[in-house]
Amino acid sequence: MRKRIISLCCVFLLCLLPACALADAPVHFNETPPEDWQQRDLLRLTVFKTMVNDCMLLQCGGDAMLVDGAMDKWASKLIEAFEEIGLTAEDGHVHIPHIFNTHPHEDHLKGIYRLIRRGVTTDEFITSFPDTYKNSMLRTALKEFRGREIPIHRLEQNEEMNLGGAALRFFWWAEGGGPNELSCCTSVTFGDASLLLTADAESIAQMGILNQVPHEWLKADILKFPHHAYSIMEIDFLETVSPQLVFATNWLSNTQPAANQVERRNMIYVTQGFGRIVMETDGKEWYVTQYLGQF
């Protein structure tokens, strides 16, 4: 009898292990970080209030990457925000070392070449889409970048790169057809902390990615809700990622089913419609702050 009780206890503890392992870096939402927080080596993701558009800035170790650029109408506000953050070079222009577009839709790409036309400089434009992909917006953007002698960095499937001390991995559903299905996802790790950016990968792409990549690549403390949270996620995808916090680039009122799906699982749900979201980690814990009303 005693052996049976011990065995049952062991089974119970083993069942708990996956849930415990997911919380590698605890997420604190709208809490005050330690006094020395800004003196630490941090990974920061800034999500700008561009409504139902994607524009995010990853920073780590003095390096920076723009992830999508929203619609062109946001260019002026974005330049002001970049200057405020401190991305101004010696010549007075905003300089962002890496500019990455997840897929060629106007709410992700059109603002990028407007920023370039407004004087923003970069060391490279990053895309996973080939020259031969039939998309007029992509062709226009590539023509703009080549005309300004901006190097084009075309990603390989599962390619890795470093941003400061953070490790990035890029992948997409290899059998996708349209831009959303081919959205390039980015897994970011820094110490024990992780986040997953999913661009506009809709349900079919989520299931394709689940069948294509090792599931440990998908596990993350923080997840960007795919495709502006217009529809709920595939349950298997969400539960594989098992995030503590999920954010969406949309208004809360537009995404209530998505919010319900997340909150039923005791995950924090936040949208940038209320204001800029800043997520920072020292590799051990996250502090996520929403600045209400701030672009």
VOBA-1610 file (N, C-alpha, C; in pm, whole numbers, padded with zeros to 5 digits, always signed):
BEGIN
Met+00083-00121+00000Met+00000+00000+00000Met+00086+00125+00000Arg+00192+00122+00086Arg+00280+00238+00096Arg+00350+00265-00037Lys+00395+00155-00105Lys+00463+00170-00233Lys+00369+00232-00336Arg+00240+00189-00330Arg+00144+00242-00425Arg+00122+00391-00405Ile+00116+00434-00279Ile+00099+00577-00248Ile+00217+00657-00300Ile+00339+00602-00277Ile+00459+00671-00323Ile+00459+00682-00475Ser+00419+00573-00542Ser+00415+00574-00689Ser+00316+00678-00740Leu+00198+00683-00677Leu+00097+00781-00718Leu+00147+00923-00699Cys+00218+00946-00589Cys+00273+01080-00562Cys+00376+01118-00669Cys+00458+01020-00709Cys+00558+01047-00812Cys+00493+01083-00945Val+00388+01008-00980Val+00315+01037-01103Val+00256+01177-01098Phe+00198+01213-00983Phe+00137+01346-00967Phe+00242+01455-00985Leu+00360+01436-00927Leu+00466+01536-00938Leu+00517+01547-01081Leu+00528+01434-01150Leu+00571+01437-01289Leu+00471+01512-01376Cys+00344+01497-01345Cys+00241+01570-01421Cys+00252+01720-01400Leu+00301+01759-01282Leu+00314+01902-01254Leu+00437+01963-01320Leu+00538+01882-01352Leu+00664+01935-01401Leu+00651+02021-01525Pro+00578+01979-01630Pro+00568+02064-01748Pro+00511+02201-01717Ala+00410+02208-01630Ala+00349+02337-01596Ala+00450+02425-01524Cys+00530+02365-01434Cys+00628+02443-01360Cys+00738+02492-01452Ala+00778+02404-01549Ala+00890+02439-01635Ala+00858+02555-01727Leu+00730+02580-01753Leu+00693+02685-01846Leu+00724+02824-01792Ala+00716+02840-01661Ala+00734+02972-01601Ala+00881+02997-01572Asp+00967+02988-01678Asp+01111+03007-01659Asp+01142+03149-01614Ala+01069+03246-01668Ala+01091+03386-01631Ala+00956+03446-01594Pro+00929+03465-01467Pro+00798+03518-01426Pro+00768+03653-01491Val+00641+03675-01524Val+00598+03798-01589Val+00523+03884-01489His+00572+04007-01468His+00505+04105-01381His+00442+04211-01470Phe+00312+04231-01455Phe+00241+04327-01541Phe+00204+04451-01460Asn+00248+04567-01510Asn+00223+04697-01446Asn+00266+04698-01300Glu+00382+04638-01275Glu+00443+04641-01143Glu+00575+04718-01152Thr+00620+04774-01040Thr+00744+04852-01038Thr+00864+04758-01032Pro+00958+04771-01125Pro+01077+04685-01122Pro+01173+04726-01011Pro+01274+04644-00982Pro+01374+04679-00880Pro+01444+04810-00914Glu+01497+04877-00812Glu+01558+05009-00829Glu+01674+05007-00929Asp+01748+04898-00935Asp+01864+04891-01025Asp+01829+04833-01162Trp+01701+04824-01193Trp+01657+04755-01314Trp+01723+04810-01440Gln+01725+04940-01457Gln+01779+05000-01580Gln+01931+04991-01588Gln+01997+04952-01480Gln+02142+04932-01483Gln+02177+04790-01527Arg+02077+04704-01538Arg+02101+04565-01578Arg+02105+04553-01731Asp+02162+04443-01778Asp+02160+04411-01921Asp+02021+04361-01954Leu+01948+04432-02039Leu+01807+04402-02063Leu+01779+04373-02210Leu+01680+04289-02232Leu+01614+04277-02361Leu+01483+04355-02350Arg+01456+04439-02450Arg+01334+04521-02445Arg+01257+04505-02576Leu+01126+04486-02563Leu+01036+04490-02679Leu+00937+04602-02657Thr+00934+04697-02749Thr+00839+04808-02744Thr+00734+04786-02853Val+00607+04789-02813Val+00497+04772-02906Val+00425+04907-02916Phe+00434+04970-03031Phe+00379+05104-03047Phe+00228+05100-03072Lys+00163+05209-03035Lys+00017+05219-03047Lys-00021+05257-03190Thr-00006+05161-03279Thr-00037+05183-03420Thr-00170+05120-03459Met-00256+05100-03360Met-00389+05043-03382Met-00378+04904-03446Val-00458+04877-03551Val-00458+04743-03609Val-00348+04734-03715Asn-00226+04764-03670Asn-00105+04758-03752Asn+00005+04704-03661Asp+00105+04642-03720Asp+00218+04592-03641Asp+00338+04682-03657Cys+00394+04725-03544Cys+00523+04793-03542Cys+00583+04776-03404Met+00694+04703-03397Met+00758+04672-03270Met+00908+04696-03282Leu+00970+04726-03171Leu+01115+04750-03168Leu+01178+04659-03065Leu+01271+04575-03111Leu+01350+04489-03022Leu+01485+04556-02997Gln+01526+04562-02871Gln+01656+04621-02835Gln+01726+04531-02735Cys+01856+04514-02755Cys+01934+04436-02660Cys+02082+04464-02682Gly+02154+04493-02576Gly+02298+04510-02582Gly+02345+04616-02680Gly+02270+04724-02694Gly+02308+04831-02785Gly+02268+04809-02930Asp+02207+04695-02959Asp+02161+04665-03094Asp+02009+04682-03100Ala+01954+04700-03220Ala+01810+04723-03233Ala+01758+04667-03365Met+01635+04617-03360Met+01568+04567-03479Met+01423+04615-03480Leu+01382+04676-03590Leu+01242+04711-03610Leu+01172+04590-03669Val+01063+04547-03607Val+00984+04436-03657Val+00855+04494-03715Asp+00851+04505-03846Asp+00741+04566-03921Asp+00732+04717-03895Gly+00659+04785-03984Gly+00656+04931-03977Gly+00519+04993-03988Ala+00414+04911-03973Ala+00276+04962-03975Ala+00245+05028-04109Met+00133+05103-04112Met+00094+05178-04233Met+00178+05305-04243Asp+00184+05361-04363Asp+00266+05480-04384Asp+00218+05601-04305Lys+00090+05604-04266Lys+00037+05721-04194Lys+00099+05739-04057Trp+00164+05635-04005Trp+00223+05642-03872Trp+00370+05687-03875Ala+00425+05713-03992Ala+00569+05738-04004Ala+00617+05854-03916Ser+00546+05966-03918Ser+00590+06082-03839Ser+00594+06052-03690Lys+00486+05989-03641Lys+00481+05954-03499Lys+00590+05854-03462Leu+00616+05760-03552Leu+00720+05660-03524Leu+00857+05725-03517Ile+00886+05817-03608Ile+01016+05885-03604Ile+01032+05961-03473Glu+00927+06029-03428Glu+00932+06099-03299Glu+00959+05999-03186Ala+00894+05883-03192Ala+00913+05783-03088Ala+01055+05728-03091Phe+01109+05704-03210Phe+01247+05654-03220Phe+01346+05755-03164Glu+01324+05884-03193Glu+01411+05989-03140Glu+01403+05993-02989Glu+01284+05979-02936Glu+01264+05978-02790Glu+01336+05860-02726Ile+01334+05746-02793Ile+01400+05626-02740Ile+01552+05639-02747Gly+01602+05722-02839Gly+01746+05743-02847Gly+01812+05675-02966Leu+01738+05660-03076Leu+01794+05594-03193Leu+01850+05692-03296Thr+01880+05813-03253Thr+01931+05915-03344Thr+02082+05900-03361Ala+02128+05896-03485Ala+02271+05884-03515Ala+02338+06022-03509Glu+02471+06023-03529Glu+02547+06148-03520Glu+02503+06251-03625Asp+02454+06204-03739Asp+02412+06297-03844Asp+02272+06353-03821Gly+02210+06314-03709Gly+02077+06366-03675Gly+01962+06281-03725His+01990+06183-03808His+01886+06095-03859His+01865+05976-03766Val+01745+05923-03767Val+01718+05799-03693Val+01787+05684-03766His+01860+05603-03689His+01926+05486-03747His+01884+05362-03669Ile+01831+05263-03741Ile+01793+05135-03682Ile+01874+05028-03754Pro+01965+04960-03684Pro+02056+04867-03753Pro+01988+04762-03840His+01876+04706-03792His+01809+04600-03866His+01660+04635-03880Ile+01608+04624-04000Ile+01465+04643-04023Ile+01411+04514-04085Phe+01316+04452-04016Phe+01265+04320-04052Phe+01116+04329-04084Asn+01078+04275-04198Asn+00938+04269-04235Asn+00892+04123-04233Thr+00786+04096-04158Thr+00739+03959-04142Thr+00666+03907-04265His+00596+03997-04338His+00526+03959-04460His+00476+04087-04529Pro+00460+04082-04661Pro+00432+04205-04737Pro+00285+04243-04746His+00227+04283-04633His+00097+04347-04630His+00116+04490-04583Glu+00030+04581-04629Glu+00054+04723-04605Glu+00056+04761-04458Asp-00017+04690-04372Asp-00017+04724-04229Asp+00108+04675-04158His+00200+04614-04233His+00327+04568-04178His+00446+04626-04256Leu+00429+04647-04385Leu+00542+04685-04471Leu+00538+04828-04521Lys+00420+04880-04550Lys+00413+05009-04620Lys+00482+05120-04542Gly+00470+05117-04410Gly+00535+05220-04329Gly+00687+05213-04332Ile+00740+05094-04361Ile+00887+05080-04361Ile+00949+05164-04471Tyr+00897+05153-04594Tyr+00964+05234-04696Tyr+00927+05381-04687Arg+00817+05414-04619Arg+00791+05556-04591Arg+00893+05609-04489Leu+00929+05529-04390Leu+01032+05569-04293Leu+01165+05593-04364Ile+01199+05503-04457Ile+01324+05519-04532Ile+01321+05648-04614Arg+01208+05676-04676Arg+01195+05800-04754Arg+01203+05923-04666Arg+01167+05908-04538Arg+01172+06020-04443Arg+01309+06033-04377Gly+01406+05953-04420Gly+01542+05972-04372Gly+01591+05870-04272Val+01509+05775-04232Val+01556+05670-04141Val+01656+05582-04217Thr+01769+05552-04153Thr+01870+05469-04217Thr+01879+05334-04147Thr+01932+05237-04219Thr+01946+05101-04166Thr+02064+05032-04231Asp+02114+04928-04165Asp+02224+04849-04220Asp+02173+04737-04310Glu+02045+04699-04292Glu+01992+04590-04374Glu+01840+04584-04361Phe+01779+04538-04471Phe+01637+04505-04472Phe+01626+04353-04473Ile+01551+04297-04378Ile+01542+04153-04361Ile+01404+04104-04404Thr+01401+04001-04487Thr+01275+03942-04531Thr+01296+03794-04555Ser+01189+03717-04542Ser+01195+03575-04574Ser+01137+03547-04712Phe+01087+03651-04780Phe+01021+03634-04909Phe+01120+03651-05024Pro+01116+03560-05122Pro+01211+03570-05234Pro+01172+03679-05333Asp+01267+03718-05416Asp+01241+03817-05521Asp+01129+03774-05613Thr+01117+03645-05631Thr+01019+03591-05726Thr+00877+03588-05672Tyr+00860+03621-05543Tyr+00725+03616-05485Tyr+00640+03726-05549Lys+00524+03690-05598Lys+00440+03784-05672Lys+00358+03870-05576Asn+00413+03986-05543Asn+00347+04080-05452Asn+00396+04219-05486Ser+00306+04307-05530Ser+00346+04439-05578Ser+00408+04524-05467Met+00357+04511-05345Met+00412+04591-05235Met+00556+04551-05204Leu+00583+04421-05208Leu+00719+04373-05185Leu+00811+04424-05295Arg+00766+04418-05420Arg+00850+04466-05531Arg+00881+04615-05516Thr+00780+04693-05475Thr+00801+04837-05455Thr+00903+04863-05345Ala+00890+04788-05235Ala+00981+04806-05123Ala+01124+04769-05162Leu+01140+04655-05229Leu+01274+04612-05267Leu+01339+04712-05364Lys+01259+04767-05456Lys+01311+04868-05548Lys+01360+04991-05471Glu+01282+05030-05370Glu+01319+05146-05287Glu+01451+05121-05215Phe+01464+05003-05154Phe+01585+04973-05077Phe+01708+04960-05167Arg+01691+04896-05280Arg+01805+04881-05370Arg+01848+05016-05426Gly+01749+05103-05453Gly+01782+05236-05502Gly+01863+05316-05402Arg+01848+05283-05276Arg+01924+05352-05171Arg+02043+05268-05122Glu+02071+05162-05195Glu+02185+05073-05167Glu+02178+05013-05026Ile+02056+04980-04985Ile+02036+04912-04858Ile+02046+04761-04882Pro+02137+04692-04814Pro+02151+04548-04835Pro+02022+04473-04800Ile+01990+04372-04880Ile+01874+04287-04856Ile+01923+04157-04793His+01875+04128-04675His+01911+04003-04605His+01792+03909-04618Arg+01809+03807-04702Arg+01700+03713-04724Arg+01720+03593-04632Leu+01623+03570-04544Leu+01635+03466-04442Leu+01623+03326-04501Glu+01699+03234-04442Glu+01680+03092-04466Glu+01583+03039-04362Gln+01512+02932-04395Gln+01423+02868-04299Gln+01504+02825-04175Asn+01455+02860-04056Asn+01517+02826-03927Asn+01649+02901-03903Glu+01671+03009-03975Glu+01795+03086-03956Glu+01799+03147-03816Glu+01919+03158-03760Glu+01940+03216-03629Glu+02029+03338-03641Met+02010+03433-03553Met+02098+03549-03544Met+02096+03602-03402Asn+02195+03681-03367Asn+02203+03742-03234Asn+02169+03890-03243Leu+02101+03938-03141Leu+02074+04081-03125Leu+02124+04114-02985Gly+02243+04174-02977Gly+02305+04188-02846Gly+02324+04049-02787Gly+02277+04029-02664Gly+02287+03899-02600Gly+02167+03810-02622Ala+02072+03854-02705Ala+01951+03775-02732Ala+01972+03687-02855Ala+01909+03569-02854Ala+01915+03479-02968Ala+01780+03478-03039Leu+01782+03498-03170Leu+01661+03501-03250Leu+01662+03383-03348Arg+01546+03323-03365Arg+01530+03218-03465Arg+01407+03251-03549Phe+01420+03238-03683Phe+01313+03273-03776Phe+01261+03147-03846Phe+01131+03135-03855Phe+01071+03022-03926Phe+00930+03058-03971Trp+00882+02984-04070Trp+00748+03007-04124Trp+00697+02875-04179Trp+00567+02870-04203Trp+00507+02748-04258Trp+00554+02734-04403Ala+00631+02632-04427Ala+00697+02617-04556Ala+00599+02596-04671Glu+00478+02546-04642Glu+00381+02517-04748Glu+00278+02628-04765Gly+00298+02741-04698Gly+00203+02850-04709Gly+00200+02910-04848Gly+00090+02978-04879Gly+00075+03039-05010Gly+00068+03190-05003Gly-00037+03243-04939Gly-00053+03387-04925Gly+00041+03445-04821Pro+00055+03578-04818Pro+00146+03642-04723Pro+00119+03606-04576Asn-00009+03601-04535Asn-00037+03564-04396Asn+00008+03422-04365Glu-00020+03329-04456Glu+00021+03190-04435Glu+00172+03177-04428Leu+00243+03266-04496Leu+00389+03262-04499Leu+00452+03356-04397Ser+00371+03413-04309Ser+00425+03505-04208Ser+00545+03445-04136Cys+00650+03524-04128Cys+00772+03478-04061Cys+00760+03498-03911Cys+00767+03390-03836Cys+00762+03396-03690Cys+00903+03410-03634Thr+00913+03472-03517Thr+01043+03494-03455Thr+01039+03449-03310Ser+01127+03356-03278Ser+01144+03312-03139Ser+01263+03388-03082Val+01245+03451-02966Val+01350+03531-02905Val+01378+03477-02764Thr+01503+03449-02735Thr+01541+03403-02601Thr+01654+03489-02547Phe+01648+03513-02417Phe+01749+03592-02348Phe+01759+03537-02207Gly+01865+03464-02179Gly+01873+03394-02051Gly+01761+03291-02043Asp+01686+03295-01934Asp+01573+03204-01916Asp+01444+03260-01973Ala+01449+03382-02027Ala+01329+03449-02075Ala+01309+03423-02224Ser+01182+03423-02266Ser+01153+03396-02407Ser+01024+03464-02450Leu+01019+03497-02579Leu+00895+03548-02637Leu+00883+03498-02779Leu+00760+03494-02827Leu+00732+03445-02962Leu+00647+03546-03035Leu+00698+03595-03150Leu+00627+03689-03235Leu+00575+03613-03356Thr+00444+03619-03379Thr+00381+03533-03479Thr+00323+03606-03599Ala+00347+03736-03609Ala+00297+03814-03724Ala+00149+03784-03749Asp+00114+03746-03872Asp-00027+03721-03905Asp-00052+03573-03937Ala+00020+03484-03872Ala+00005+03341-03898Ala-00132+03294-03853Glu-00223+03274-03949Glu-00359+03233-03916Glu-00363+03084-03882Ser-00484+03032-03857Ser-00500+02896-03804Ser-00425+02791-03885Ile-00439+02796-04019Ile-00376+02693-04101Ile-00224+02698-04088Ala-00169+02820-04077Ala-00025+02835-04060Ala+00018+02791-03921Gln-00065+02819-03820Gln-00032+02773-03684Gln-00019+02622-03679Met-00113+02551-03739Met-00108+02405-03739Met+00009+02355-03824Gly+00036+02425-03935Gly+00150+02387-04017Gly+00281+02400-03942Ile+00295+02510-03868Ile+00417+02531-03789Ile+00428+02427-03679Leu+00316+02394-03615Leu+00318+02290-03511Leu+00371+02158-03564Asn+00339+02127-03688Asn+00382+02001-03749Asn+00522+02009-03808Gln+00577+02130-03813Gln+00703+02150-03885Gln+00823+02170-03793Val+00805+02241-03682Val+00920+02276-03599Val+00914+02206-03464Pro+01029+02187-03398Pro+01027+02131-03262Pro+00944+02219-03169His+00862+02157-03088His+00771+02234-03003His+00844+02321-02901Glu+00966+02282-02863Glu+01039+02364-02766Glu+01075+02500-02825Trp+01079+02512-02958Trp+01103+02643-03019Trp+00987+02738-02996Leu+00868+02682-02974Leu+00747+02764-02964Leu+00717+02807-02821Lys+00769+02737-02724Lys+00738+02770-02584Lys+00793+02908-02550Ala+00710+02990-02485Ala+00751+03128-02458Ala+00675+03183-02339Asp+00739+03276-02269Asp+00674+03345-02158Asp+00570+03444-02210Ile+00602+03506-02325Ile+00516+03610-02383Ile+00492+03576-02529Leu+00367+03591-02572Leu+00327+03557-02708Leu+00253+03674-02772Lys+00288+03705-02896Lys+00207+03800-02974Lys+00092+03721-03037Phe-00030+03763-03010Phe-00147+03696-03066Phe-00143+03713-03218Pro-00151+03602-03294Pro-00142+03614-03439Pro-00256+03696-03500His-00224+03763-03610His-00320+03834-03696His-00415+03925-03618His-00357+04006-03531His-00431+04110-03461His-00546+04055-03375Ala-00539+03925-03344Ala-00642+03861-03258Ala-00782+03872-03317Tyr-00790+03873-03449Tyr-00922+03878-03513Tyr-01002+03751-03486Ser-00934+03639-03473Ser-01000+03513-03443Ser-00917+03437-03340Ile-00980+03343-03273Ile-00909+03272-03167Ile-00797+03186-03227Met-00701+03153-03142Met-00590+03069-03185Met-00631+02922-03188Glu-00557+02844-03265Glu-00569+02699-03255Glu-00530+02659-03113Ile-00614+02581-03047Ile-00590+02548-02907Ile-00457+02476-02889Asp-00424+02385-02979Asp-00298+02311-02967Asp-00179+02406-02976Phe-00192+02508-03061Phe-00083+02605-03075Phe-00067+02685-02946Leu-00177+02739-02896Leu-00172+02819-02774Leu-00119+02738-02657Glu-00164+02616-02644Glu-00121+02534-02530Glu+00022+02485-02546Thr+00071+02475-02667Thr+00212+02441-02688Thr+00301+02558-02647Val+00262+02678-02685Val+00339+02797-02645Val+00329+02818-02493Ser+00209+02800-02439Ser+00182+02814-02295Ser+00240+02943-02236Pro+00204+03057-02291Pro+00259+03183-02240Pro+00193+03225-02109Gln+00259+03316-02039Gln+00200+03379-01921Gln+00125+03506-01960Leu+00174+03573-02065Leu+00112+03696-02112Leu+00100+03690-02264Val-00015+03736-02315Val-00040+03743-02458Val-00078+03887-02491Phe-00017+03944-02596Phe-00054+04079-02636Phe-00103+04079-02780Ala-00188+04175-02811Ala-00245+04185-02946Ala-00232+04327-02996Thr-00212+04340-03127Thr-00205+04471-03191Thr-00344+04505-03245Asn-00429+04550-03154Asn-00568+04578-03187Asn-00633+04643-03067Trp-00760+04681-03081Trp-00841+04727-02969Trp-00900+04607-02896Leu-00919+04621-02766Leu-00981+04514-02689Leu-01121+04483-02740Ser-01196+04587-02775Ser-01334+04568-02819Ser-01344+04486-02947Asn-01237+04485-03027Asn-01235+04407-03151Asn-01195+04262-03130Thr-01149+04229-03009Thr-01083+04100-02989Thr-01136+04024-02868Gln-01262+04045-02833Gln-01313+03983-02710Gln-01307+03830-02711Pro-01341+03762-02822Pro-01327+03616-02821Pro-01183+03571-02794Ala-01087+03643-02852Ala-00946+03611-02828Ala-00911+03634-02681Ala-00957+03746-02626Ala-00932+03774-02484Ala-00991+03665-02396Asn-01112+03622-02427Asn-01176+03516-02348Asn-01096+03386-02354Gln-01047+03352-02475Gln-00970+03229-02490Gln-00845+03230-02402Val-00779+03344-02399Val-00655+03357-02321Val-00684+03360-02172Glu-00779+03443-02134Glu-00806+03463-01991Glu-00866+03340-01925Arg-00937+03256-02001Arg-00987+03130-01945Arg-00874+03040-01900Arg-00757+03061-01956Arg-00640+02981-01920Arg-00550+03054-01821Asn-00606+03157-01758Asn-00535+03234-01656Asn-00408+03300-01709Met-00412+03338-01836Met-00303+03414-01896Met-00342+03561-01899Ile-00244+03649-01888Ile-00269+03793-01896Ile-00289+03829-02043Tyr-00390+03913-02070Tyr-00417+03957-02207Tyr-00414+04109-02210Val-00338+04165-02306Val-00327+04310-02315Val-00322+04350-02463Thr-00383+04463-02496Thr-00378+04514-02633Thr-00313+04652-02634Gln-00248+04686-02748Gln-00182+04817-02754Gln-00279+04928-02790Gly-00408+04897-02808Gly-00505+05001-02837Gly-00516+05104-02726Phe-00481+05064-02604Phe-00488+05157-02491Phe-00359+05238-02475Gly-00252+05198-02543Gly-00127+05270-02528Gly-00007+05178-02545Arg+00109+05240-02562Arg+00235+05168-02584Arg+00260+05063-02475Ile+00311+04947-02518Ile+00348+04841-02425Ile+00499+04824-02430Val+00563+04823-02316Val+00707+04801-02307Val+00731+04676-02222Met+00803+04580-02279Met+00833+04454-02211Met+00984+04444-02194Glu+01030+04428-02072Glu+01173+04422-02044Glu+01205+04299-01960Thr+01320+04237-01990Thr+01366+04125-01910Thr+01517+04130-01892Asp+01561+04085-01775Asp+01703+04068-01749Asp+01745+03924-01771Gly+01656+03846-01829Gly+01682+03705-01854Gly+01633+03615-01742Lys+01584+03677-01634Lys+01535+03600-01521Lys+01388+03627-01493Glu+01342+03750-01519Glu+01202+03786-01500Glu+01166+03898-01596Trp+01036+03912-01621Trp+00984+04015-01711Trp+00910+04122-01631Tyr+00927+04247-01674Tyr+00842+04355-01627Tyr+00777+04418-01750Val+00645+04407-01755Val+00568+04456-01869Val+00484+04574-01822Thr+00497+04686-01892Thr+00427+04808-01854Thr+00350+04864-01972Gln+00224+04901-01948Gln+00147+04968-02051Gln+00134+05115-02014Tyr+00173+05202-02109Tyr+00166+05345-02088Tyr+00040+05397-02156Leu-00065+05415-02076Leu-00197+05448-02130Leu-00193+05578-02209Gly-00245+05572-02331Gly-00253+05690-02416Gly-00126+05724-02490Gln-00014+05662-02454Gln+00114+05698-02518Gln+00131+05620-02649Phe+00174+05691-02751Phe+00198+05626-02880Phe+00319+05534-02868
//
